[in-house]
């Protein structure tokens, strides 16, 4: 069973998927709401007149670590609305208010294992499978996201909404106000919505309380939502958001892009752009962007790339692509908007008509990024061949407990010399509340660029191929199992997706048995995983057997241990490796918010040179909440390989090390200063490599950002970044580029 990341707000989505709205038998208790009888001022105090007639929600369940037990602390929720807003209030008791964990942080910077927070899952379309999340800490740090029982949680989208929290001598209180214009709902009267009230309470264990009963080890969470009745005469659209911005950069780069050469001043470059969103009705949204600002103000989290066979995945963070982002998620990662690297404009429409949810996006791309060149054993990267126009479309219709969907993508070069087109259906079938079957079939047709200087396969040739997979997941309280079959043709390409491996067939299965003891750990799972991959000719790519066990522990902890019995192809031969893999993560106190370590040890494979090796990987992270205002995050990742070669036993092949430090000082929940420093260093023995390599390489990236955020589109950024590399003929890091930047954006709403 997949374990969700604990780095943001891993609401324990106790599985992945399940029923649509024909599953009313799974839904929780219904309650009726009425209009507020007076005004409500969002200040964290629930004494306003408008709360007096609000619906009280007093029935709560401890879903984790308990099994729908009565919570150990009292929770009361309040729900009401008026002509423009939905209001949700909370009174949350705590026997020791001084133990409440309420550090300040940036928007979405909430750790479920180490921070108190509360809020709602809200399903305005009453789908029973997809919901918006609105959560707030006692320090009034906001977290918003979209969660889908089919694909999990995505915290990239942001919404316009308000909140206020207050710590009291009995616990803490919270008020949330969500404009109806931020939500998508049907044009009917009266409305029925789905809702779950939620509280996160990390103490000895990470406790999670819901207003709906959620069985353990199920395949969904939104399917058990409460039904909220009584919403009437809601606004029906016509909302407009216009968010212009102005930015400027003052940059310098090394001559010939060679570190150590004199820096060349690029001059001051101003930029003006505009984002526009119009909701003609409550169920549809139109987005337009002109000269969008897609700059990222934080470097990607460090990942070790040495000895990796396939390209690494990084999540999308750019605002324009995030409306209806859950629709982009399919069994294959066939839609990956980070492949659109430098657009001057973009437009899209997202909504629901006739029971079909849809999104369609078109944008230009001036290029300048990279493209994945996939293969059965590994992938490589090539520079984009030039400017192109990109189209992406996706539709999804619920059918009882299940859904069917389809997607299409098209990247066409502006000179008409090359293209990539992908189309195909997908589905999810739920024969029962315990089982879910998911599948997808895609077909691609490609004409490659005639640029062998960029990639060997880019000869102007035509490629065609299909990709198919089917996945069955079965969960009960104790027994779970899943199985998957994948078949991807050698000619399949997805230039608007992230599919780094083609030309293979795969059979995968996993089964596990869970128990729920009391004491230091509250859940233990023993499992066995089997994976078998071949290329299209039947030659083995990898054969993998992994027994192991994991457990949820005290201090909001999780530990897992695996034994890896693996054979994998490197160059032209199969090589065995036997490893021990481990993972441990804890949040022991309000000051030590995260302590994590994971890695492998034992036999390994040198994929670059096709030889057996021995070595280890070690990844560690420490997050210190030095005060409620200062957060320090330290990452140290290391990979090292030795191998036995003639006359040189246990020769050292390489060591790659990634060191990253991030410090954030929150003046308020809206104003912060963030500093990041990241260093990547690699040491190699060139005599052990088939191809020519440098004995050492390294790069450093540093940045500082001062940010003030009124909301997610009304911001002020001022920052500095500095990148350096280690040339082969220099003993120290040399400047590569540096940049000062400023951005001002403001969202006007009507």
C-alpha positions in Angstrom: 0.0 0.0 0.0 1.4 3.4 -1.0 2.5 5.7 1.8 1.9 9.4 1.3 4.8 11.8 1.7 5.0 13.6 5.1 6.7 16.7 3.7 3.5 18.8 3.2 0.3 17.7 4.6 0.0 13.9 4.1 -3.6 13.5 5.0 -3.7 9.8 5.4 -5.7 9.0 2.3 -6.0 5.5 3.4 -5.7 4.1 -0.1 -6.3 5.7 -3.4 -9.8 5.4 -4.9 -13.4 4.5 -4.9 -17.1 5.1 -5.6 -18.8 8.0 -7.3 -22.2 9.2 -6.1 -24.1 6.1 -6.8 -22.3 4.9 -3.7 -24.6 6.7 -1.3 -24.4 3.6 0.9 -20.8 4.6 1.7 -21.6 8.3 2.4 -21.6 9.5 6.0 -24.4 11.2 7.9 -26.2 14.1 6.2 -26.8 17.5 7.9 -28.6 20.6 6.8 -27.2 24.1 6.8 -29.0 27.4 6.8 -28.1 31.0 6.0 -26.2 33.0 8.6 -28.5 35.1 10.7 -26.0 37.9 11.0 -22.6 39.1 10.0 -19.4 37.1 10.6 -16.0 38.8 11.0 -13.0 36.6 10.3 -10.9 37.1 13.4 -10.7 33.7 15.1 -13.5 34.5 17.5 -16.8 32.6 17.1 -19.0 35.0 19.1 -20.3 36.9 16.0 -24.1 36.9 15.5 -23.8 34.9 12.3 -22.5 31.8 14.1 -25.5 31.5 16.5 -27.7 29.7 14.0 -24.9 27.7 12.3 -25.2 24.0 12.1 -23.1 22.3 14.9 -21.1 19.2 14.0 -20.3 17.3 17.2 -19.9 13.7 16.0 -16.3 13.0 15.2 -14.2 9.8 14.7 -10.6 9.0 15.5 -9.6 7.4 12.1 -5.9 7.2 12.8 -4.4 5.5 14.8 -7.7 4.3 16.1 -10.4 2.6 14.1 -13.3 5.1 14.2 -13.1 5.5 18.0 -14.3 8.4 20.0 -11.5 11.1 19.8 -9.5 11.7 23.1 -10.2 15.5 22.8 -13.4 17.4 22.1 -14.0 18.8 18.6 -17.0 21.0 17.5 -17.5 22.3 13.9 -19.9 25.0 12.7 -21.1 25.4 9.1 -23.2 28.3 7.6 -23.3 30.5 4.5 -24.5 33.8 3.0 -24.9 35.3 -0.5 -21.2 35.2 -1.2 -19.3 32.9 1.2 -19.3 29.5 2.8 -18.2 29.7 6.5 -16.7 26.9 8.6 -15.8 27.4 12.3 -14.0 25.1 14.8 -13.8 24.9 18.6 -10.9 22.5 19.3 -10.2 21.5 22.9 -6.7 20.7 24.1 -5.8 19.6 27.6 -2.4 21.3 27.3 -2.7 24.4 25.1 1.1 25.0 25.6 1.7 21.8 23.6 -0.1 23.1 20.5 2.3 23.0 17.6 1.7 26.2 15.6 4.9 27.4 13.9 4.6 30.1 11.2 5.4 29.1 7.6 4.9 29.9 4.0 1.6 29.0 2.3 1.2 25.2 2.0 4.2 24.7 4.3 2.4 22.4 6.8 3.7 19.1 8.0 1.0 16.6 9.0 3.4 14.8 11.4 4.5 17.9 13.4 1.8 20.6 13.1 -1.7 21.1 14.5 -4.2 22.0 11.9 -7.9 21.7 11.0 -10.2 22.4 8.0 -12.4 20.7 5.5 -12.6 18.5 2.4 -15.3 20.1 0.3 -16.9 18.4 -2.7 -19.2 21.0 -4.3 -20.0 18.9 -7.4 -21.0 16.0 -5.1 -18.9 13.5 -7.0 -17.9 11.4 -4.0 -14.4 11.1 -5.4 -12.8 14.6 -5.8 -12.6 17.4 -3.2 -10.9 20.7 -2.5 -8.9 20.9 0.7 -8.8 24.0 3.0 -6.7 23.6 6.2 -5.3 26.1 8.7 -2.9 25.9 11.6 -3.3 27.7 14.9 -0.7 30.2 13.6 -3.1 30.9 10.6 -0.8 29.2 8.0 -3.0 28.1 5.2 -2.8 24.9 3.1 -5.0 24.2 0.1 -5.0 21.4 -2.4 -7.1 19.1 -4.6 -7.5 15.5 -3.6 -8.9 12.7 -5.8 -9.7 9.2 -4.7 -8.3 8.0 -8.0 -4.9 9.9 -8.0 -4.3 11.2 -4.5 -3.5 14.7 -3.3 -2.0 17.6 -5.2 -1.0 20.8 -3.3 0.0 22.8 -6.3 -3.3 24.6 -6.9 -4.2 27.7 -4.8 -7.5 29.4 -4.1 -8.8 32.7 -2.9 -10.1 32.4 0.7 -9.6 33.8 4.2 -9.0 32.4 7.7 -8.2 33.4 11.2 -7.1 31.3 14.2 -6.7 32.0 17.9 -5.1 29.9 20.7 -7.2 30.0 23.9 -6.9 28.6 27.5 -9.0 25.6 26.4 -7.4 24.9 23.0 -7.8 26.9 19.8 -10.5 28.3 17.5 -10.6 28.7 13.8 -12.8 30.6 11.2 -12.7 29.8 7.5 -14.4 31.9 4.8 -14.4 30.6 1.2 -15.9 32.7 -1.6 -18.3 30.7 -3.8 -16.4 32.1 -6.7 -13.4 29.9 -5.7 -15.5 26.7 -6.0 -17.0 24.9 -8.9 -20.6 23.6 -8.5 -23.7 22.7 -10.5 -26.3 25.1 -11.6 -29.1 23.6 -9.6 -31.3 24.7 -6.6 -31.1 23.5 -3.9 -27.6 22.2 -3.8 -26.2 19.0 -2.2 -22.5 19.0 -1.5 -20.1 16.6 0.1 -18.0 17.7 3.1 -15.7 16.2 5.7 -14.5 18.2 8.7 -11.0 17.3 9.8 -8.5 17.8 12.6 -4.8 16.9 12.7 -3.5 16.4 16.3 0.2 15.3 16.5 1.2 14.3 20.0 2.5 10.9 21.1 1.1 9.6 17.8 -0.3 11.5 14.8 -4.0 11.5 15.6 -6.5 12.3 12.8 -10.2 13.1 13.5 -12.9 13.1 10.8 -16.6 14.1 10.9 -17.3 10.9 8.8 -16.6 7.3 9.6 -13.7 6.0 7.4 -12.9 2.3 7.5 -9.3 1.2 7.8 -7.3 0.2 4.7 -10.0 1.2 2.2 -9.6 2.4 -1.3 -11.0 5.9 -0.8 -11.8 8.7 1.6 -14.0 11.2 -0.2 -16.5 8.4 -0.9 -17.3 8.5 2.9 -18.0 12.2 3.0 -21.0 13.7 4.9 -23.8 15.1 2.8 -24.4 18.8 3.3 -28.0 19.8 2.4 -29.8 23.2 2.4 -27.6 25.4 0.2 -29.9 27.6 -1.9 -29.8 30.6 -4.3 -26.0 30.5 -4.7 -24.3 32.9 -7.1 -24.1 31.4 -10.6 -20.9 32.8 -12.0 -19.8 35.9 -13.7 -16.6 36.2 -11.6 -13.6 37.8 -13.1 -10.0 37.9 -11.9 -7.4 40.0 -13.6 -3.8 39.7 -12.3 -1.2 41.8 -14.1 2.4 41.7 -13.1 5.6 43.5 -13.7 9.0 42.0 -13.1 12.6 42.8 -13.8 15.9 41.0 -13.8 19.5 42.2 -13.8 21.5 39.2 -14.8 25.1 38.3 -15.8 26.4 35.0 -17.2 29.9 33.6 -17.9 31.2 34.2 -21.4 30.5 31.2 -23.6 28.6 29.7 -20.7 31.9 28.4 -19.3 32.4 28.7 -15.6 35.5 30.7 -14.8 35.3 33.0 -17.8 34.5 36.7 -17.2 30.9 37.5 -16.5 29.0 39.3 -19.2 26.3 41.7 -18.1 23.0 41.0 -19.8 21.5 44.3 -18.7 18.2 45.0 -17.0 15.3 43.1 -18.6 11.8 44.3 -17.7 8.8 42.1 -18.3 5.0 42.7 -18.2 2.4 40.1 -18.3 -1.2 39.2 -17.4 -3.2 36.3 -16.1 -7.0 36.4 -16.5 -9.6 34.0 -15.2 -13.3 34.3 -16.0 -16.0 32.0 -14.6 -19.1 32.4 -16.9 -21.0 30.1 -14.6 -20.2 28.3 -11.4 -19.2 25.1 -13.3 -16.7 26.4 -15.9 -13.6 28.5 -16.0 -11.7 30.3 -18.8 -8.0 31.1 -18.3 -5.8 33.3 -20.4 -2.2 34.2 -19.9 -0.1 36.7 -21.9 3.7 36.6 -21.4 3.3 34.5 -18.3 5.9 34.6 -15.5 6.9 31.0 -15.0 10.0 31.7 -13.1 10.6 29.4 -10.1 11.6 31.2 -6.9 12.8 28.0 -5.2 15.2 25.4 -6.7 14.0 21.9 -7.2 14.5 19.5 -4.3 17.9 17.8 -4.6 17.9 14.4 -6.3 21.0 12.3 -7.0 21.3 11.6 -10.7 24.6 9.6 -10.9 24.2 6.0 -12.1 20.4 6.6 -12.8 19.0 4.8 -15.8 16.0 7.0 -16.4 15.1 10.8 -16.2 14.0 12.2 -12.8 10.5 13.6 -12.3 9.9 17.1 -10.8 6.4 18.3 -9.9 4.7 21.2 -11.7 4.5 24.5 -9.7 3.5 27.1 -12.2 0.1 28.7 -11.6 -1.4 28.8 -15.1 -1.3 25.0 -15.5 -3.0 24.2 -12.2 -6.7 24.8 -12.8 -8.3 21.3 -12.8 -4.9 19.8 -12.4 -6.3 16.5 -11.2 -7.6 15.9 -14.7 -4.0 15.7 -16.0 -3.4 12.7 -13.8 -3.8 9.4 -15.7 -2.3 5.9 -15.2 0.6 6.8 -17.5 2.1 10.2 -16.9 1.1 11.2 -20.4 0.4 14.8 -19.6 3.4 16.7 -17.9 3.1 20.4 -18.4 6.7 21.1 -17.4 7.5 20.1 -20.9 6.1 23.5 -22.0 9.2 25.5 -21.1 8.9 29.0 -22.5 5.4 30.1 -23.6 4.5 33.6 -24.7 0.8 33.0 -24.3 -1.6 30.3 -23.3 -5.3 29.7 -23.0 -7.5 27.0 -21.5 -11.1 26.1 -20.6 -12.0 23.8 -17.7 -15.4 22.7 -16.5 -18.2 20.2 -16.5 -21.1 19.8 -18.9 -23.5 16.9 -19.3 -21.7 14.9 -16.5 -18.4 15.2 -18.3 -15.4 17.0 -16.6 -13.0 18.4 -19.1 -10.0 20.7 -19.7 -8.4 21.9 -22.9 -5.2 23.9 -23.1 -3.3 25.5 -26.0 0.0 27.3 -25.7 3.1 28.2 -27.7 6.5 27.1 -26.6 9.6 28.9 -27.7 11.8 26.0 -26.6 15.1 26.2 -24.7 14.3 23.2 -22.5 15.0 19.5 -22.9 13.3 16.4 -24.3 13.4 12.8 -22.9 14.7 10.3 -25.5 13.3 7.0 -24.0 14.4 3.4 -24.4 13.9 0.0 -22.8 17.0 0.1 -20.5 17.6 3.8 -20.1 16.7 7.3 -21.2 18.8 10.3 -22.3 18.0 14.0 -22.7 18.3 16.2 -25.7 17.8 20.0 -26.2 14.5 20.9 -27.7 14.7 21.2 -31.5 12.9 24.6 -31.7 9.7 26.4 -31.2 6.3 24.6 -31.2 2.6 24.9 -30.4 1.2 22.5 -27.8 -2.4 21.3 -27.4 -3.6 19.2 -24.4 -7.2 17.9 -23.9 -8.7 15.6 -21.3 -12.2 14.5 -20.5 -13.7 12.3 -17.8 -17.2 11.0 -17.2 -18.5 9.2 -14.1 -20.5 6.0 -14.7 -21.9 4.8 -11.4 -19.1 3.8 -9.2 -16.6 4.1 -12.0 -15.4 6.5 -14.7 -14.2 6.5 -18.3 -11.9 9.2 -19.7 -9.9 10.1 -22.7 -6.9 12.4 -23.5 -5.2 13.9 -26.5 -1.9 15.9 -26.8 -0.3 17.4 -29.9 3.1 19.2 -30.2 3.6 20.7 -33.6 6.8 22.5 -34.6 6.2 26.0 -35.9 8.1 25.3 -39.1 6.0 22.1 -39.7 9.0 19.8 -39.8 8.2 17.6 -36.8 5.4 16.7 -34.4 4.2 14.3 -31.8 0.5 13.3 -31.3 -0.9 11.1 -28.6 -4.5 10.0 -28.1 -6.3 7.3 -26.1 -8.9 6.3 -23.4 -8.6 5.4 -19.8 -11.0 3.9 -17.2 -11.6 3.0 -13.6 -14.0 0.2 -12.7 -15.2 -0.5 -9.1 -16.8 -3.9 -8.8 -16.9 -3.4 -5.1 -15.9 -1.1 -2.3 -12.7 -3.2 -1.8 -11.6 -3.4 -5.4 -10.6 -1.0 -8.1 -9.4 -1.7 -11.6 -7.7 1.0 -13.6 -6.4 1.0 -17.2 -5.3 3.1 -20.1 -4.4 2.6 -23.7 -2.6 5.2 -25.8 -1.4 5.5 -29.4 1.2 7.9 -30.6 2.4 9.1 -34.0 5.6 11.0 -34.3 7.8 12.6 -36.9 11.1 13.4 -35.3 13.2 16.5 -36.0 16.0 16.1 -38.6 18.7 17.0 -36.0 21.1 14.1 -35.4 23.4 16.7 -33.8 20.9 16.8 -30.9 19.8 13.1 -30.7 20.8 10.0 -32.6 17.2 9.0 -33.3 16.3 12.4 -34.7 16.8 11.6 -38.4 13.4 13.0 -39.5 12.0 9.4 -39.3 8.4 8.5 -38.5 7.6 6.5 -35.4 4.3 5.0 -34.2 3.4 2.8 -31.2 1.0 2.1 -28.4 1.1 1.9 -24.6 -1.3 0.0 -22.4 -1.6 -0.9 -18.8 -4.1 -2.4 -16.4 -3.9 -2.3 -12.6 -6.0 -4.1 -10.0 -6.0 -3.1 -6.3 -7.7 -5.0 -3.5 -7.9 -3.8 0.1 -9.4 -5.2 3.3 -8.7 -4.5 6.9 -5.8 -7.0 7.0 -5.1 -8.4 3.5 -4.2 -6.2 0.5 -2.9 -7.0 -2.9 -2.4 -5.4 -6.2 -1.2 -6.4 -9.7 -0.2 -4.5 -12.8 0.6 -5.4 -16.4 2.3 -2.8 -18.8 3.1 -3.1 -22.5 4.8 -0.1 -24.2 5.9 -0.3 -27.8 9.3 0.8 -28.9 7.9 3.5 -31.2 5.7 5.1 -28.6 6.6 8.7 -27.7 4.9 11.4 -25.5 6.7 14.7 -25.9 4.0 16.4 -23.7 4.3 13.7 -21.1 6.8 12.1 -18.8 7.4 8.5 -20.0 11.1 7.8 -19.8 10.9 4.0 -20.6 9.5 2.5 -23.8 9.9 -0.9 -25.6 9.1 -3.1 -22.7 6.6 -5.4 -21.0 6.2 -5.5 -17.2 4.3 -7.8 -14.8 4.1 -6.5 -11.2 2.4 -7.8 -8.1 2.4 -7.0 -4.4 0.6 -8.5 -1.4 0.6 -7.5 2.3 -0.9 -8.4 5.7 -1.6 -5.7 8.3 -2.1 -5.8 12.0 -2.9 -3.1 14.5 -1.0 -3.6 17.8 -1.0 -1.2 20.7 2.2 0.3 22.1 5.2 1.8 20.4 3.7 1.0 16.9 0.0 1.1 15.9 0.2 -0.6 12.5 2.5 -3.3 11.1 2.5 -4.5 7.5 4.5 -7.4 6.1 4.7 -7.6 2.3 6.1 -9.2 -0.7 6.8 -7.5 -4.1 7.6 -9.2 -7.4 8.5 -7.3 -10.6 9.5 -8.7 -14.0 10.4 -6.6 -17.1 11.4 -7.7 -20.6 12.0 -5.9 -23.8 9.8 -6.4 -26.8 11.9 -9.4 -27.9 11.6 -11.1 -24.6 15.0 -10.4 -23.2 15.0 -9.7 -19.4 15.4 -6.0 -18.4 14.9 -6.6 -14.7 13.7 -9.3 -12.3 13.0 -8.2 -8.7 11.8 -9.9 -5.5 11.4 -7.8 -2.4 10.1 -9.1 1.0 9.8 -6.6 3.8 7.9 -5.1 6.6 6.9 -1.6 7.8 5.2 0.1 10.8 3.6 3.3 12.0 5.2 4.3 15.3 5.2 6.7 18.2 6.5 10.3 17.5 4.4 10.3 14.2 6.9 7.8 12.9 7.2 5.3 10.1 9.8 2.6 9.5 10.3 0.1 6.7 12.9 -2.5 5.9 13.2 -4.5 2.7 15.5 -7.2 1.3 16.2 -6.7 -2.5 16.9 -9.7 -4.7 17.4 -8.2 -8.1 18.8 -8.9 -11.6 19.0 -6.0 -14.0 20.4 -5.5 -17.5 23.4 -3.2 -17.7 24.6 -2.6 -21.3 24.4 -6.2 -22.7 24.4 -8.4 -19.6 22.3 -9.3 -16.6 23.9 -8.5 -13.3 22.7 -9.7 -9.8 22.5 -7.5 -6.8 21.4 -8.2 -3.2 20.7 -5.2 -1.0 19.1 -4.2 2.3 16.9 -1.1 2.0 15.7 0.9 5.0 13.5 4.0 5.7 12.8 5.7 9.0 11.1 9.0 9.7 10.0 10.6 13.0 8.7 14.0 14.3 9.8 13.7 17.9 9.0 17.2 19.2 7.7 20.6 18.3 11.3 21.8 17.7 12.6 18.7 15.9 9.9 18.6 13.3 11.4 16.0 11.0 14.2 13.4 11.3 14.4 11.1 8.3 17.0 8.6 7.0 16.7 6.1 4.2 19.0 4.2 1.8 20.4 0.9 0.5 23.5 -1.2 1.3 25.1 -4.2 -0.4 25.7 -5.3 -4.0 24.9 -2.9 -6.7 25.2 -2.4 -10.5 27.4 0.0 -12.4 24.9 0.8 -15.2 27.3 3.2 -17.1 29.9 0.5 -17.6 28.0 -2.7 -17.3 29.7 -4.3 -14.3 28.8 -5.6 -10.8 29.6 -3.3 -7.9 29.1 -2.7 -4.2 28.1 0.4 -2.5 25.5 2.4 -0.7 23.0 5.2 -0.8 22.3 7.3 2.2 19.6 10.1 2.2 19.0 12.1 5.4 16.9 15.2 6.3 16.6 17.2 9.5 14.0 19.9 9.9 14.4 22.1 13.0 11.7 24.5 14.1 14.2 26.7 16.0 11.4 29.0 17.0 7.8 29.6 15.8 9.4 32.1 13.3 12.5 30.3 12.2 12.6 27.0 10.2 15.8 25.3 9.2 15.8 22.3 6.7 19.0 20.3 6.1 19.4 17.6 3.5 22.5 15.3 2.9 22.3 12.7 0.2 25.2 10.4 -0.8 25.7 7.6 -3.3 28.9 5.7 -3.6 30.0 2.7 -5.7 33.0 0.4 -5.6 33.7 -2.5 -8.0 36.0 -5.4 -8.5 38.1 -5.2 -11.6 41.2 -7.0 -12.7 44.2 -6.3 -10.5 42.2 -3.6 -8.6 39.9 -5.2 -6.1 37.3 -2.9 -4.5 38.3 0.0 -6.8 36.3 3.2 -6.1 34.1 4.1 -9.1 32.4 7.3 -7.9 30.8 9.2 -5.0 28.1 11.8 -5.5 27.1 14.0 -2.7 24.2 16.5 -2.5 24.1 19.0 0.4 21.2 21.4 0.8 20.3 23.9 3.5 17.2 26.0 3.5 16.4 28.6 6.2 13.1 30.5 6.4 12.3 33.3 8.7 8.6 34.2 9.0 8.1 37.8 10.2 4.3 37.1 9.8 2.3 34.4 8.0 2.5 36.6 4.9 6.0 38.1 5.1 9.1 35.9 5.0 12.8 35.7 4.1 14.1 32.4 2.6 17.7 31.5 1.9 18.8 28.3 0.0 22.2 26.9 -0.6 22.8 23.6 -2.5 26.1 21.9 -3.4 26.5 18.9 -5.7 29.9 17.2 -5.8 31.0 14.1 -7.7 34.4 12.3 -7.5 35.2 9.6 -10.1 38.0 7.3 -11.2 38.2 8.0 -15.0 40.2 4.8 -15.5 37.2 2.7 -14.5 34.8 4.3 -17.1 34.3 3.2 -20.6 33.5 6.7 -21.8 35.6 9.7 -21.0 34.6 11.4 -17.7 36.0 14.1 -15.5 37.7 13.0 -12.2 35.6 15.5 -10.4 32.7 17.9 -11.0 30.6 20.2 -8.8 28.1 22.9 -8.9 26.7 25.3 -6.3 23.4 27.1 -6.4 22.4 29.8 -3.9 19.4 32.1 -3.6 17.7 34.5 -1.2 14.1 35.6 -1.5 12.1 38.2 0.4 8.4 37.7 -0.2 5.2 39.3 0.8 1.9 37.6 -0.1 -1.6 39.0 0.3 -2.9 36.0 -1.6 -1.4 33.6 -4.1 -1.7 36.1 -7.0 -1.1 39.3 -5.1 2.6 39.2 -4.2 5.9 41.0 -4.0 9.1 39.1 -4.6 12.7 40.4 -4.4 15.5 37.9 -4.8 19.0 37.1 -5.7 20.5 33.9 -7.2 24.1 32.8 -7.8 25.2 29.7 -9.6 28.8 28.3 -9.7 30.5 25.3 -11.3 33.8 23.5 -10.7 35.9 23.5 -14.0 38.2 20.6 -14.6 41.2 22.8 -14.5 40.3 24.9 -11.4 40.6 24.0 -7.7 37.6 26.0 -6.6 34.1 26.8 -7.8 33.9 29.5 -10.4 31.0 31.9 -11.2 28.5 30.7 -13.9 25.7 33.2 -13.6 24.0 35.5 -11.1 20.7 37.3 -11.1 18.8 40.0 -9.2 15.0 39.9 -9.7 11.9 41.6 -8.5 8.2 40.9 -9.2 5.0 42.7 -8.3 1.6 41.1 -9.0 -1.9 42.1 -7.9 -5.2 40.3 -8.5 -8.2 42.5 -9.2 -11.5 40.7 -8.7 -15.1 41.4 -9.8 
